[in-house]
């Protein structure tokens, strides 16, 4: 994977993503062009894979919201005394849905933020590689 010309991108991705390597084929015989095309292709595949995962994760979390909302009402009645539970359930009915949707948004924000910080891993890799060479 220490290919500086970009040819590793032709074999590193699993099926069905590797079918998209036809994009790189026009650049296969030009070293400078292949390196740049491989870098662009790598970023394109990264965002394609993670955007699909991001959408499914977002939908999954939205599907869990009603179950969590109802389960918390059940847990409040199960644990607390009746009158205190009634007060907590009224508060939960009023604020709970907004609280859950806010947390889904925060979760998606941090996931997206982690995806955008992929450069830090590259920098750490090169620093470690330089230390190993010394």
N, CA, C and O atoms as a printed pandas DataFrame, in Angstrom:
     atom_number atom_name residue_name chain_id  residue_number  x_coord  y_coord  z_coord
0              1         N          UNK        A               1    0.808   -1.211    0.000
1              2        CA          UNK        A               1    0.000    0.000    0.000
2              3         C          UNK        A               1    0.846    1.269    0.000
3              4         O          UNK        A               1    0.313    2.369    0.140
4              5         N          UNK        A               2    2.148    1.126   -0.154
5              6        CA          UNK        A               2    3.016    2.291   -0.216
6              7         C          UNK        A               2    3.332    2.629   -1.661
7              8         O          UNK        A               2    4.475    2.924   -2.012
8              9         N          UNK        A               3    2.320    2.581   -2.476
9             10        CA          UNK        A               3    2.451    2.838   -3.906
10            11         C          UNK        A               3    2.349    4.335   -4.137
11            12         O          UNK        A               3    1.296    4.921   -3.887
12            13         N          UNK        A               4    3.413    4.968   -4.606
13            14        CA          UNK        A               4    3.378    6.414   -4.816
14            15         C          UNK        A               4    2.823    6.800   -6.181
15            16         O          UNK        A               4    2.617    7.986   -6.441
16            17         N          UNK        A               5    2.573    5.825   -7.065
17            18        CA          UNK        A               5    2.036    6.126   -8.390
18            19         C          UNK        A               5    0.535    5.927   -8.475
19            20         O          UNK        A               5   -0.076    6.320   -9.468
20            21         N          UNK        A               6   -0.077    5.328   -7.462
21            22        CA          UNK        A               6   -1.528    5.208   -7.436
22            23         C          UNK        A               6   -2.099    3.934   -8.006
23            24         O          UNK        A               6   -3.319    3.807   -8.114
24            25         N          UNK        A               7   -1.260    2.985   -8.374
25            26        CA          UNK        A               7   -1.766    1.753   -8.978
26            27         C          UNK        A               7   -2.447    0.829   -7.964
27            28         O          UNK        A               7   -3.179   -0.080   -8.356
28            29         N          UNK        A               8   -2.217    1.047   -6.675
29            30        CA          UNK        A               8   -2.856    0.219   -5.644
30            31         C          UNK        A               8   -4.374    0.389   -5.653
31            32         O          UNK        A               8   -5.100   -0.521   -5.254
32            33         N          UNK        A               9   -4.852    1.535   -6.099
33            34        CA          UNK        A               9   -6.295    1.774   -6.143
34            35         C          UNK        A               9   -7.010    0.809   -7.085
35            36         O          UNK        A               9   -8.220    0.620   -6.968
36            37         N          UNK        A              10   -6.294    0.208   -7.999
37            38        CA          UNK        A              10   -6.906   -0.738   -8.936
38            39         C          UNK        A              10   -7.293   -2.049   -8.260
39            40         O          UNK        A              10   -8.185   -2.749   -8.741
40            41         N          UNK        A              11   -6.636   -2.393   -7.151
41            42        CA          UNK        A              11   -6.869   -3.704   -6.539
42            43         C          UNK        A              11   -7.303   -3.656   -5.081
43            44         O          UNK        A              11   -7.631   -4.699   -4.516
44            45         N          UNK        A              12   -7.318   -2.508   -4.462
45            46        CA          UNK        A              12   -7.530   -2.433   -3.024
46            47         C          UNK        A              12   -9.006   -2.485   -2.607
47            48         O          UNK        A              12   -9.294   -2.818   -1.458
48            49         N          UNK        A              13   -9.924   -2.175   -3.481
49            50        CA          UNK        A              13  -11.338   -2.095   -3.111
50            51         C          UNK        A              13  -12.051   -3.417   -3.372
51            52         O          UNK        A              13  -11.785   -4.090   -4.368
52            53         N          UNK        A              14  -12.968   -3.786   -2.460
53            54        CA          UNK        A              14  -13.700   -5.043   -2.635
54            55         C          UNK        A              14  -14.853   -4.886   -3.622
55            56         O          UNK        A              14  -15.264   -3.766   -3.923
56            57         N          UNK        A              15  -15.381   -6.011   -4.130
57            58        CA          UNK        A              15  -16.560   -5.939   -4.998
58            59         C          UNK        A              15  -17.757   -5.441   -4.194
59            60         O          UNK        A              15  -17.805   -5.712   -2.994
60            61         N          UNK        A              16  -18.668   -4.774   -4.739
61            62        CA          UNK        A              16  -18.868   -4.302   -6.100
62            63         C          UNK        A              16  -18.210   -2.953   -6.375
63            64         O          UNK        A              16  -18.336   -2.416   -7.475
64            65         N          UNK        A              17  -17.510   -2.403   -5.381
65            66        CA          UNK        A              17  -16.888   -1.092   -5.558
66            67         C          UNK        A              17  -15.758   -1.146   -6.583
67            68         O          UNK        A              17  -15.492   -0.157   -7.265
68            69         N          UNK        A              18  -15.096   -2.289   -6.693
69            70        CA          UNK        A              18  -13.972   -2.369   -7.626
70            71         C          UNK        A              18  -14.412   -2.272   -9.081
71            72         O          UNK        A              18  -13.572   -2.095   -9.962
72            73         N          UNK        A              19  -15.697   -2.384   -9.349
73            74        CA          UNK        A              19  -16.169   -2.190  -10.722
74            75         C          UNK        A              19  -16.034   -0.737  -11.166
75            76         O          UNK        A              19  -16.022   -0.446  -12.362
76            77         N          UNK        A              20  -15.932    0.163  -10.209
77            78        CA          UNK        A              20  -15.793    1.577  -10.547
78            79         C          UNK        A              20  -14.369    1.949  -10.944
79            80         O          UNK        A              20  -14.110    3.103  -11.285
80            81         N          UNK        A              21  -13.442    0.995  -10.906
81            82        CA          UNK        A              21  -12.059    1.307  -11.275
82            83         C          UNK        A              21  -11.899    1.594  -12.761
83            84         O          UNK        A              21  -10.838    2.044  -13.193
84            85         N          UNK        A              22  -12.938    1.338  -13.546
85            86        CA          UNK        A              22  -12.855    1.675  -14.974
86            87         C          UNK        A              22  -12.596    3.170  -15.166
87            88         O          UNK        A              22  -12.119    3.587  -16.222
88            89         N          UNK        A              23  -12.907    3.974  -14.154
89            90        CA          UNK        A              23  -12.640    5.412  -14.215
90            91         C          UNK        A              23  -11.136    5.670  -14.300
91            92         O          UNK        A              23  -10.700    6.645  -14.911
92            93         N          UNK        A              24  -10.348    4.790  -13.683
93            94        CA          UNK        A              24   -8.892    4.970  -13.655
94            95         C          UNK        A              24   -8.188    4.451  -14.905
95            96         O          UNK        A              24   -7.041    4.817  -15.160
96            97         N          UNK        A              25   -8.843    3.621  -15.672
97            98        CA          UNK        A              25   -8.179    2.960  -16.799
98            99         C          UNK        A              25   -7.586    3.902  -17.842
99           100         O          UNK        A              25   -6.527    3.575  -18.378
100          101         N          UNK        A              26   -8.181    5.035  -18.170
101          102        CA          UNK        A              26   -7.529    5.921  -19.151
102          103         C          UNK        A              26   -6.182    6.477  -18.669
103          104         O          UNK        A              26   -5.368    6.910  -19.485
104          105         N          UNK        A              27   -5.940    6.469  -17.357
105          106        CA          UNK        A              27   -4.716    7.045  -16.797
106          107         C          UNK        A              27   -3.659    5.997  -16.469
107          108         O          UNK        A              27   -2.636    6.324  -15.866
108          109         N          UNK        A              28   -3.881    4.771  -16.847
109          110        CA          UNK        A              28   -3.043    3.659  -16.395
110          111         C          UNK        A              28   -1.600    3.734  -16.894
111          112         O          UNK        A              28   -0.703    3.215  -16.230
112          113         N          UNK        A              29   -1.354    4.352  -18.026
113          114        CA          UNK        A              29   -0.013    4.381  -18.586
114          115         C          UNK        A              29    0.725    5.695  -18.340
115          116         O          UNK        A              29    1.840    5.881  -18.828
116          117         N          UNK        A              30    0.108    6.607  -17.583
117          118        CA          UNK        A              30    0.736    7.898  -17.293
118          119         C          UNK        A              30    0.943    7.991  -15.781
119          120         O          UNK        A              30   -0.030    8.124  -15.038
120          121         N          UNK        A              31    2.184    7.925  -15.315
121          122        CA          UNK        A              31    2.464    7.879  -13.883
122          123         C          UNK        A              31    1.930    9.095  -13.130
123          124         O          UNK        A              31    1.264    8.934  -12.107
124          125         N          UNK        A              32    2.203   10.296  -13.609
125          126        CA          UNK        A              32    1.734   11.498  -12.930
126          127         C          UNK        A              32    0.222   11.602  -12.922
127          128         O          UNK        A              32   -0.381   11.979  -11.917
128          129         N          UNK        A              33   -0.382   11.269  -14.039
129          130        CA          UNK        A              33   -1.846   11.316  -14.134
130          131         C          UNK        A              33   -2.474   10.226  -13.271
131          132         O          UNK        A              33   -3.522   10.446  -12.663
132          133         N          UNK        A              34   -1.850    9.062  -13.214
133          134        CA          UNK        A              34   -2.396    7.964  -12.431
134          135         C          UNK        A              34   -2.385    8.291  -10.939
135          136         O          UNK        A              34   -3.336    7.963  -10.229
136          137         N          UNK        A              35   -1.339    8.923  -10.464
137          138        CA          UNK        A              35   -1.266    9.282   -9.047
138          139         C          UNK        A              35   -2.374   10.257   -8.673
139          140         O          UNK        A              35   -3.031   10.090   -7.645
140          141         N          UNK        A              36   -2.585   11.274   -9.505
141          142        CA          UNK        A              36   -3.646   12.259   -9.219
142          143         C          UNK        A              36   -5.027   11.636   -9.363
143          144         O          UNK        A              36   -5.907   11.882   -8.538
144          145         N          UNK        A              37   -5.224   10.835  -10.397
145          146        CA          UNK        A              37   -6.520   10.176  -10.599
146          147         C          UNK        A              37   -6.814    9.207   -9.458
147          148         O          UNK        A              37   -7.961    9.093   -9.026
148          149         N          UNK        A              38   -5.790    8.508   -8.966
149          150        CA          UNK        A              38   -5.982    7.577   -7.858
150          151         C          UNK        A              38   -6.349    8.306   -6.572
151          152         O          UNK        A              38   -7.153    7.812   -5.781
152          153         N          UNK        A              39   -5.762    9.473   -6.364
153          154        CA          UNK        A              39   -6.097   10.260   -5.175
154          155         C          UNK        A              39   -7.549   10.731   -5.223
155          156         O          UNK        A              39   -8.269   10.642   -4.228
156          157         N          UNK        A              40   -7.973   11.228   -6.376
157          158        CA          UNK        A              40   -9.358   11.676   -6.541
158          159         C          UNK        A              40  -10.316   10.487   -6.416
159          160         O          UNK        A              40  -11.360   10.588   -5.771
160          161         N          UNK        A              41   -9.956    9.375   -7.032
161          162        CA          UNK        A              41  -10.784    8.166   -6.970
162          163         C          UNK        A              41  -10.909    7.661   -5.526
163          164         O          UNK        A              41  -11.989    7.246   -5.104
164          165         N          UNK        A              42   -9.819    7.697   -4.780
165          166        CA          UNK        A              42   -9.841    7.248   -3.397
166          167         C          UNK        A              42  -10.789    8.092   -2.553
167          168         O          UNK        A              42  -11.558    7.558   -1.754
168          169         N          UNK        A              43  -10.733    9.402   -2.730
169          170        CA          UNK        A              43  -11.637   10.286   -1.985
170          171         C          UNK        A              43  -13.083   10.087   -2.421
171          172         O          UNK        A              43  -13.995   10.116   -1.594
172          173         N          UNK        A              44  -13.293    9.884   -3.721
173          174        CA          UNK        A              44  -14.652    9.651   -4.227
174          175         C          UNK        A              44  -15.242    8.382   -3.617
175          176         O          UNK        A              44  -16.398    8.382   -3.193
176          177         N          UNK        A              45  -14.467    7.305   -3.566
177          178        CA          UNK        A              45  -14.941    6.043   -2.996
178          179         C          UNK        A              45  -15.180    6.195   -1.498
179          180         O          UNK        A              45  -16.161    5.672   -0.968
180          181         N          UNK        A              46  -14.291    6.904   -0.817
181          182        CA          UNK        A              46  -14.451    7.145    0.616
182          183         C          UNK        A              46  -15.787    7.808    0.907
183          184         O          UNK        A              46  -16.527    7.361    1.783
184          185         N          UNK        A              47  -16.103    8.879    0.170
185          186        CA          UNK        A              47  -17.348    9.592    0.426
186          187         C          UNK        A              47  -18.558    8.813   -0.076
187          188         O          UNK        A              47  -19.628    8.905    0.525
188          189         N          UNK        A              48  -18.427    8.065   -1.140
189          190        CA          UNK        A              48  -19.529    7.239   -1.618
190          191         C          UNK        A              48  -19.909    6.189   -0.580
191          192         O          UNK        A              48  -21.086    6.033   -0.253
192          193         N          UNK        A              49  -18.909    5.465   -0.059
193          194        CA          UNK        A              49  -19.180    4.446    0.951
194          195         C          UNK        A              49  -19.760    5.056    2.219
195          196         O          UNK        A              49  -20.746    4.552    2.757
196          197         N          UNK        A              50  -19.163    6.126    2.692
197          198        CA          UNK        A              50  -19.587    6.685    3.963
198          199         C          UNK        A              50  -20.882    7.472    3.872
199          200         O          UNK        A              50  -21.605    7.571    4.863
200          201         N          UNK        A              51  -21.196    8.032    2.721
201          202        CA          UNK        A              51  -22.479    8.715    2.565
202          203         C          UNK        A              51  -23.618    7.704    2.582
203          204         O          UNK        A              51  -24.661    7.949    3.188
204          205         N          UNK        A              52  -23.423    6.585    1.929
205          206        CA          UNK        A              52  -24.446    5.529    1.970
206          207         C          UNK        A              52  -24.630    5.059    3.404
207          208         O          UNK        A              52  -25.761    4.909    3.867
208          209         N          UNK        A              53  -23.520    4.824    4.118
209          210        CA          UNK        A              53  -23.608    4.401    5.505
210          211         C          UNK        A              53  -24.251    5.483    6.365
211          212         O          UNK        A              53  -25.043    5.175    7.256
212          213         N          UNK        A              54  -23.920    6.740    6.109
213          214        CA          UNK        A              54  -24.488    7.854    6.872
214          215         C          UNK        A              54  -25.993    7.910    6.710
215          216         O          UNK        A              54  -26.711    8.121    7.688
216          217         N          UNK        A              55  -26.484    7.725    5.500
217          218        CA          UNK        A              55  -27.932    7.761    5.251
218          219         C          UNK        A              55  -28.622    6.611    5.975
219          220         O          UNK        A              55  -29.648    6.814    6.624
220          221         N          UNK        A              56  -28.063    5.396    5.870
221          222        CA          UNK        A              56  -28.679    4.259    6.554
222          223         C          UNK        A              56  -28.624    4.406    8.067
223          224         O          UNK        A              56  -29.567    4.035    8.765
224          225         N          UNK        A              57  -27.524    4.945    8.573
225          226        CA          UNK        A              57  -27.417    5.156   10.016
226          227         C          UNK        A              57  -28.439    6.193   10.485
227          228         O          UNK        A              57  -29.060    6.027   11.535
228          229         N          UNK        A              58  -28.610    7.254    9.710
229          230        CA          UNK        A              58  -29.586    8.281   10.053
230          231         C          UNK        A              58  -31.005    7.711   10.053
231          232         O          UNK        A              58  -31.776    7.972   10.976
232          233         N          UNK        A              59  -31.351    6.939    9.031
233          234        CA          UNK        A              59  -32.682    6.325    8.980
234          235         C          UNK        A              59  -32.891    5.335   10.115
235          236         O          UNK        A              59  -33.976    5.271   10.691
236          237         N          UNK        A              60  -31.856    4.560   10.441
237          238        CA          UNK        A              60  -31.946    3.603   11.540
238          239         C          UNK        A              60  -32.199    4.322   12.859
239          240         O          UNK        A              60  -33.041    3.892   13.646
240          241         N          UNK        A              61  -31.480    5.411   13.107
241          242        CA          UNK        A              61  -31.685    6.153   14.343
242          243         C          UNK        A              61  -33.069    6.797   14.390
243          244         O          UNK        A              61  -33.689    6.855   15.452
244          245         N          UNK        A              62  -33.555    7.277   13.250
245          246        CA          UNK        A              62  -34.908    7.841   13.231
246          247         C          UNK        A              62  -35.968    6.772   13.493
247          248         O          UNK        A              62  -36.989    7.049   14.123
248          249         N          UNK        A              63  -35.727    5.560   13.013
249          250        CA          UNK        A              63  -36.666    4.464   13.287
250          251         C          UNK        A              63  -36.663    4.058   14.755
251          252         O          UNK        A              63  -37.673    3.568   15.261
252          253         N          UNK        A              64  -35.561    4.253   15.434
253          254        CA          UNK        A              64  -35.483    3.905   16.854
254          255         C          UNK        A              64  -36.148    4.933   17.764
255          256         O          UNK        A              64  -36.510    4.606   18.894
256          257         N          UNK        A              65  -36.315    6.153   17.301
257          258        CA          UNK        A              65  -36.858    7.231   18.140
258          259         C          UNK        A              65  -38.222    6.873   18.749
259          260         O          UNK        A              65  -38.382    7.039   19.958
260          261         N          UNK        A              66  -39.212    6.391   17.986
261          262        CA          UNK        A              66  -40.491    6.082   18.630
262          263         C          UNK        A              66  -40.390    4.959   19.669
263          264         O          UNK        A              66  -41.069    5.008   20.694
264          265         N          UNK        A              67  -39.565    3.970   19.419
265          266        CA          UNK        A              67  -39.407    2.874   20.378
266          267         C          UNK        A              67  -38.742    3.360   21.665
267          268         O          UNK        A              67  -39.142    2.968   22.761
268          269         N          UNK        A              68  -37.739    4.204   21.531
269          270        CA          UNK        A              68  -37.075    4.759   22.714
270          271         C          UNK        A              68  -38.042    5.656   23.480
271          272         O          UNK        A              68  -38.075    5.640   24.711
272          273         N          UNK        A              69  -38.823    6.434   22.746
273          274        CA          UNK        A              69  -39.792    7.338   23.363
274          275         C          UNK        A              69  -40.795    6.556   24.211
275          276         O          UNK        A              69  -41.048    6.914   25.362
276          277         N          UNK        A              70  -41.363    5.497   23.652
277          278        CA          UNK        A              70  -42.351    4.693   24.379
278          279         C          UNK        A              70  -41.704    3.867   25.488
279          280         O          UNK        A              70  -42.292    3.699   26.556
280          281         N          UNK        A              71  -40.508    3.355   25.244
281          282        CA          UNK        A              71  -39.831    2.541   26.251
282          283         C          UNK        A              71  -39.491    3.372   27.485
283          284         O          UNK        A              71  -39.555    2.862   28.603
284          285         N          UNK        A              72  -39.138    4.618   27.305
285          286        CA          UNK        A              72  -38.832    5.462   28.451
286          287         C          UNK        A              72  -40.079    5.740   29.282
287          288         O          UNK        A              72  -39.996    5.790   30.509
288          289         N          UNK        A              73  -41.223    5.919   28.647
289          290        CA          UNK        A              73  -42.477    6.088   29.383
290          291         C          UNK        A              73  -42.753    4.844   30.226
291          292         O          UNK        A              73  -43.128    4.955   31.393
292          293         N          UNK        A              74  -42.571    3.674   29.644
293          294        CA          UNK        A              74  -42.770    2.419   30.372
294          295         C          UNK        A              74  -41.797    2.320   31.552
295          296         O          UNK        A              74  -42.197    1.923   32.646
296          297         N          UNK        A              75  -40.536    2.672   31.342
297          298        CA          UNK        A              75  -39.543    2.592   32.418
298          299         C          UNK        A              75  -39.830    3.576   33.543
299          300         O          UNK        A              75  -39.582    3.270   34.709
300          301         N          UNK        A              76  -40.343    4.738   33.215
301          302        CA          UNK        A              76  -40.688    5.711   34.258
302          303         C          UNK        A              76  -41.788    5.149   35.138
303          304         O          UNK        A              76  -41.686    5.215   36.363
304          305         N          UNK        A              77  -42.841    4.597   34.543
305          306        CA          UNK        A              77  -43.936    4.033   35.344
306          307         C          UNK        A              77  -43.487    2.806   36.133
307          308         O          UNK        A              77  -44.017    2.531   37.210
308          309         N          UNK        A              78  -42.542    2.089   35.617
309          310        CA          UNK        A              78  -42.086    0.876   36.284
310          311         C          UNK        A              78  -41.247    1.202   37.523
311          312         O          UNK        A              78  -41.286    0.460   38.505
312          313         N          UNK        A              79  -40.495    2.295   37.487
313          314        CA          UNK        A              79  -39.534    2.580   38.548
314          315         C          UNK        A              79  -40.075    3.560   39.599
315          316         O          UNK        A              79  -39.824    3.383   40.791
316          317         N          UNK        A              80  -40.797    4.567   39.179
317          318        CA          UNK        A              80  -41.200    5.646   40.082
318          319         C          UNK        A              80  -42.580    5.399   40.692
319          320         O          UNK        A              80  -43.341    4.538   40.249
320          321         N          UNK        A              81  -42.871    6.199   41.736
321          322        CA          UNK        A              81  -44.217    6.162   42.319
322          323         C          UNK        A              81  -45.188    6.790   41.320
323          324         O          UNK        A              81  -44.769    7.500   40.406
324          325         N          UNK        A              82  -46.465    6.531   41.492
325          326        CA          UNK        A              82  -47.450    6.897   40.489
326          327         C          UNK        A              82  -47.483    8.397   40.216
327          328         O          UNK        A              82  -47.427    8.807   39.056
328          329         N          UNK        A              83  -47.573    9.233   41.269
329          330        CA          UNK        A              83  -47.734   10.672   41.050
330          331         C          UNK        A              83  -46.453   11.312   40.495
331          332         O          UNK        A              83  -46.510   12.195   39.640
332          333         N          UNK        A              84  -45.302   10.852   40.996
333          334        CA          UNK        A              84  -44.044   11.385   40.453
334          335         C          UNK        A              84  -43.835   10.890   39.021
335          336         O          UNK        A              84  -43.321   11.625   38.178
336          337         N          UNK        A              85  -44.227    9.667   38.751
337          338        CA          UNK        A              85  -44.123    9.119   37.394
338          339         C          UNK        A              85  -45.027    9.893   36.446
339          340         O          UNK        A              85  -44.649   10.155   35.305
340          341         N          UNK        A              86  -46.211   10.259   36.905
341          342        CA          UNK        A              86  -47.133   11.030   36.077
342          343         C          UNK        A              86  -46.532   12.389   35.713
343          344         O          UNK        A              86  -46.677   12.846   34.579
344          345         N          UNK        A              87  -45.866   13.027   36.655
345          346        CA          UNK        A              87  -45.202   14.300   36.388
346          347         C          UNK        A              87  -44.074   14.111   35.369
347          348         O          UNK        A              87  -43.958   14.885   34.418
348          349         N          UNK        A              88  -43.250   13.088   35.567
349          350        CA          UNK        A              88  -42.136   12.845   34.649
350          351         C          UNK        A              88  -42.619   12.482   33.245
351          352         O          UNK        A              88  -42.024   12.901   32.252
352          353         N          UNK        A              89  -43.694   11.705   33.167
353          354        CA          UNK        A              89  -44.230   11.329   31.853
354          355         C          UNK        A              89  -44.790   12.545   31.139
355          356         O          UNK        A              89  -44.624   12.675   29.926
356          357         N          UNK        A              90  -45.452   13.440   31.863
357          358        CA          UNK        A              90  -45.953   14.671   31.227
358          359         C          UNK        A              90  -44.792   15.505   30.675
359          360         O          UNK        A              90  -44.874   16.040   29.570
360          361         N          UNK        A              91  -43.724   15.607   31.449
361          362        CA          UNK        A              91  -42.548   16.331   30.955
362          363         C          UNK        A              91  -41.940   15.621   29.742
363          364         O          UNK        A              91  -41.549   16.265   28.769
364          365         N          UNK        A              92  -41.866   14.298   29.811
365          366        CA          UNK        A              92  -41.294   13.531   28.702
366          367         C          UNK        A              92  -42.158   13.647   27.446
367          368         O          UNK        A              92  -41.631   13.754   26.339
368          369         N          UNK        A              93  -43.485   13.627   27.612
369          370        CA          UNK        A              93  -44.378   13.763   26.458
370          371         C          UNK        A              93  -44.214   15.116   25.783
371          372         O          UNK        A              93  -44.364   15.233   24.567
372          373         N          UNK        A              94  -43.905   16.141   26.578
373          374        CA          UNK        A              94  -43.762   17.469   26.014
374          375         C          UNK        A              94  -42.372   17.700   25.408
375          376         O          UNK        A              94  -42.261   18.273   24.324
376          377         N          UNK        A              95  -41.317   17.261   26.097
377          378        CA          UNK        A              95  -39.945   17.537   25.660
378          379         C          UNK        A              95  -39.219   16.346   25.039
379          380         O          UNK        A              95  -38.213   16.538   24.357
380          381         N          UNK        A              96  -39.689   15.154   25.252
381          382        CA          UNK        A              96  -38.953   13.948   24.890
382          383         C          UNK        A              96  -38.651   13.798   23.417
383          384         O          UNK        A              96  -37.523   13.475   23.046
384          385         N          UNK        A              97  -39.634   14.025   22.577
385          386        CA          UNK        A              97  -39.433   13.862   21.140
386          387         C          UNK        A              97  -38.396   14.854   20.615
387          388         O          UNK        A              97  -37.544   14.499   19.801
388          389         N          UNK        A              98  -38.474   16.090   21.084
389          390        CA          UNK        A              98  -37.483   17.095   20.670
390          391         C          UNK        A              98  -36.086   16.714   21.158
391          392         O          UNK        A              98  -35.099   16.891   20.443
392          393         N          UNK        A              99  -36.013   16.189   22.381
393          394        CA          UNK        A              99  -34.726   15.771   22.937
394          395         C          UNK        A              99  -34.125   14.626   22.120
395          396         O          UNK        A              99  -32.929   14.642   21.827
396          397         N          UNK        A             100  -34.925   13.652   21.757
397          398        CA          UNK        A             100  -34.432   12.522   20.969
398          399         C          UNK        A             100  -33.998   12.957   19.572
399          400         O          UNK        A             100  -32.952   12.520   19.092
400          401         N          UNK        A             101  -34.772   13.799   18.921
401          402        CA          UNK        A             101  -34.406   14.274   17.588
402          403         C          UNK        A             101  -33.155   15.151   17.633
403          404         O          UNK        A             101  -32.326   15.109   16.724
404          405         N          UNK        A             102  -33.027   15.940   18.692
405          406        CA          UNK        A             102  -31.804   16.741   18.868
406          407         C          UNK        A             102  -30.589   15.831   18.980
407          408         O          UNK        A             102  -29.553   16.102   18.373
408          409         N          UNK        A             103  -30.707   14.757   19.749
409          410        CA          UNK        A             103  -29.583   13.835   19.915
410          411         C          UNK        A             103  -29.260   13.071   18.633
411          412         O          UNK        A             103  -28.097   12.744   18.397
412          413         N          UNK        A             104  -30.242   12.783   17.817
413          414        CA          UNK        A             104  -29.966   12.174   16.512
414          415         C          UNK        A             104  -29.164   13.154   15.659
415          416         O          UNK        A             104  -28.212   12.756   14.987
416          417         N          UNK        A             105  -29.536   14.412   15.682
417          418        CA          UNK        A             105  -28.792   15.436   14.940
418          419         C          UNK        A             105  -27.369   15.585   15.443
419          420         O          UNK        A             105  -26.442   15.693   14.640
420          421         N          UNK        A             106  -27.175   15.594   16.746
421          422        CA          UNK        A             106  -25.833   15.700   17.326
422          423         C          UNK        A             106  -25.002   14.478   16.947
423          424         O          UNK        A             106  -23.824   14.606   16.613
424          425         N          UNK        A             107  -25.607   13.309   16.997
425          426        CA          UNK        A             107  -24.903   12.082   16.630
426          427         C          UNK        A             107  -24.450   12.127   15.171
427          428         O          UNK        A             107  -23.318   11.759   14.860
428          429         N          UNK        A             108  -25.328   12.576   14.281
429          430        CA          UNK        A             108  -24.964   12.685   12.867
430          431         C          UNK        A             108  -23.892   13.746   12.650
431          432         O          UNK        A             108  -23.010   13.581   11.807
432          433         N          UNK        A             109  -23.969   14.839   13.415
433          434        CA          UNK        A             109  -22.957   15.887   13.310
434          435         C          UNK        A             109  -21.580   15.344   13.665
435          436         O          UNK        A             109  -20.618   15.579   12.934
436          437         N          UNK        A             110  -21.472   14.619   14.781
437          438        CA          UNK        A             110  -20.171   14.083   15.190
438          439         C          UNK        A             110  -19.682   13.006   14.232
439          440         O          UNK        A             110  -18.481   12.907   13.981
440          441         N          UNK        A             111  -20.580   12.207   13.698
441          442        CA          UNK        A             111  -20.170   11.208   12.724
442          443         C          UNK        A             111  -19.598   11.884   11.474
443          444         O          UNK        A             111  -18.556   11.472   10.965
444          445         N          UNK        A             112  -20.271   12.906   10.989
445          446        CA          UNK        A             112  -19.802   13.644    9.811
446          447         C          UNK        A             112  -18.485   14.359   10.103
447          448         O          UNK        A             112  -17.605   14.425    9.246
448          449         N          UNK        A             113  -18.357   14.891   11.315
449          450        CA          UNK        A             113  -17.124   15.568   11.715
450          451         C          UNK        A             113  -15.947   14.587   11.733
451          452         O          UNK        A             113  -14.842   14.938   11.319
452          453         N          UNK        A             114  -16.178   13.374   12.206
453          454        CA          UNK        A             114  -15.135   12.351   12.205
454          455         C          UNK        A             114  -14.755   11.993   10.773
455          456         O          UNK        A             114  -13.576   11.796   10.479
456          457         N          UNK        A             115  -15.729   11.908    9.889
457          458        CA          UNK        A             115  -15.424   11.602    8.494
458          459         C          UNK        A             115  -14.582   12.694    7.845
459          460         O          UNK        A             115  -13.740   12.400    6.997
460          461         N          UNK        A             116  -14.794   13.928    8.225
461          462        CA          UNK        A             116  -14.045   15.032    7.624
462          463         C          UNK        A             116  -12.631   15.155    8.178
463          464         O          UNK        A             116  -11.814   15.876    7.604
464          465         N          UNK        A             117  -12.323   14.480    9.265
465          466        CA          UNK        A             117  -10.991   14.573    9.881
466          467         C          UNK        A             117  -10.077   13.441    9.443
467          468         O          UNK        A             117   -9.197   13.039   10.205
468          469         N          UNK        A             118  -10.256   12.921    8.254
469          470        CA          UNK        A             118   -9.421   11.806    7.803
470          471         C          UNK        A             118   -7.992   12.227    7.530
471          472         O          UNK        A             118   -7.115   11.367    7.451
472          473         N          UNK        A             119   -7.722   13.500    7.384
473          474        CA          UNK        A             119   -6.364   13.983    7.144
474          475         C          UNK        A             119   -5.469   13.753    8.358
475          476         O          UNK        A             119   -4.272   13.513    8.198
476          477         N          UNK        A             120   -6.023   13.821    9.571
477          478        CA          UNK        A             120   -5.230   13.620   10.773
478          479         C          UNK        A             120   -4.617   12.225   10.785
479          480         O          UNK        A             120   -3.469   12.062   11.199
480          481         N          UNK        A             121   -5.352   11.231   10.343
481          482        CA          UNK        A             121   -4.831    9.877   10.297
482          483         C          UNK        A             121   -3.683    9.776    9.300
483          484         O          UNK        A             121   -2.698    9.084    9.559
484          485         N          UNK        A             122   -3.801   10.452    8.175
485          486        CA          UNK        A             122   -2.728   10.446    7.182
486          487         C          UNK        A             122   -1.464   11.081    7.744
487          488         O          UNK        A             122   -0.367   10.562    7.541
488          489         N          UNK        A             123   -1.608   12.200    8.450
489          490        CA          UNK        A             123   -0.452   12.869    9.032
490          491         C          UNK        A             123    0.221   11.986   10.072
491          492         O          UNK        A             123    1.448   11.893   10.107
492          493         N          UNK        A             124   -0.571   11.337   10.918
493          494        CA          UNK        A             124   -0.010   10.453   11.940
494          495         C          UNK        A             124    0.712    9.274   11.298
495          496         O          UNK        A             124    1.742    8.824   11.800
496          497         N          UNK        A             125    0.173    8.776   10.194
497          498        CA          UNK        A             125    0.799    7.657    9.490
498          499         C          UNK        A             125    2.169    8.056    8.958
499          500         O          UNK        A             125    3.132    7.304    9.111
500          501         N          UNK        A             126    2.270    9.230    8.334
501          502        CA          UNK        A             126    3.548    9.668    7.773
502          503         C          UNK        A             126    4.569    9.970    8.865
503          504         O          UNK        A             126    5.758    9.710    8.679
504          505         N          UNK        A             127    4.130   10.514   10.000
505          506        CA          UNK        A             127    5.045   10.769   11.112
506          507         C          UNK        A             127    5.577    9.444   11.656
507          508         O          UNK        A             127    6.771    9.316   11.927
508          509         N          UNK        A             128    4.693    8.464   11.816
509          510        CA          UNK        A             128    5.121    7.156   12.303
510          511         C          UNK        A             128    6.052    6.488   11.297
511          512         O          UNK        A             128    7.023    5.840   11.687
512          513         N          UNK        A             129    5.766    6.640   10.017
513          514        CA          UNK        A             129    6.612    6.054    8.974
514          515         C          UNK        A             129    8.006    6.685    9.005
515          516         O          UNK        A             129    9.003    5.977    8.860
516          517         N          UNK        A             130    8.090    7.995    9.191
517          518        CA          UNK        A             130    9.388    8.662    9.280
518          519         C          UNK        A             130   10.168    8.203   10.501
519          520         O          UNK        A             130   11.384    8.028   10.430
520          521         N          UNK        A             131    9.473    8.004   11.632
521          522        CA          UNK        A             131   10.133    7.518   12.835
522          523         C          UNK        A             131   10.651    6.102   12.643
523          524         O          UNK        A             131   11.736    5.766   13.118
524          525         N          UNK        A             132    9.883    5.270   11.950
525          526        CA          UNK        A             132   10.314    3.892   11.678
526          527         C          UNK        A             132   11.532    3.868   10.790
527          528         O          UNK        A             132   12.409    3.025   10.981
528          529         N          UNK        A             133   11.618    4.770    9.818
529          530        CA          UNK        A             133   12.754    4.809    8.925
530          531         C          UNK        A             133   14.037    5.234    9.645
531          532         O          UNK        A             133   15.129    4.789    9.290
532          533         N          UNK        A             134   13.900    6.094   10.653
533          534        CA          UNK        A             134   15.067    6.545   11.414
534          535         C          UNK        A             134   15.602    5.404   12.247
535          536         O          UNK        A             134   16.587    5.573   12.966
